[in-house]
Amino acid sequence: MAKKAVATFAAGKGGKKMVKCIRMDKSAKTGAYCFKEELVEESKVKEYFAK
């Protein structure tokens, strides 16, 4: 399960559109799930979730 929130971070011209991605990963040691949050460029979202 994953979700994303869209935000634009612009430092003048040429600002990149960033997306906050939240991915649920299962721990190898305990088997518990943990959530990892990262800001990723909008064009690289599919690569992030493919990991």
N, C-alpha and C positions, 0 to 999 in steps of 0.2 A: 504494500500500500504506500502511495506517495502522493504528495500534493505540492503545488507551487503557488507562489504569490508574486505578482508582477509589480515592479517598481522601476522608475527611471531615475538614474543618477547622472545628472548632467553637470559637468564642470565647464561651462561655456559651450562652445560649439563642439560637435563631435562626441557628445555624451553617449555612452553605451547603455543599452537597455539590459538591466540585470534582473534576474529572477531568483527568488529565495526558494530553494528546493529542500524538501524534507524527506529523507529516505529512512525506512525502517530496516535495520540490519539485525541479524540473529548472532548472538555471541557464540563463539566456538567452545568456550570454556563452560559457561553456565546454561546455555540454551535460551537465555532471556533475550528479549528484544530491546534494542536501544535505538534512539532516533538521532540521525546526523543531519545537521542543517548547514547549508552552504549557499553563498551567493555565487551564481553562475551566469555567464553571458547567455542571453536568450537563444543564440544560435547553437550553444553547446549543451542544451538541456537533455536531449536524447542520448548523448554520449555519457552524461553523468548517471542517468538511470540505467544504462546498459552495463555498468560496472558490476 
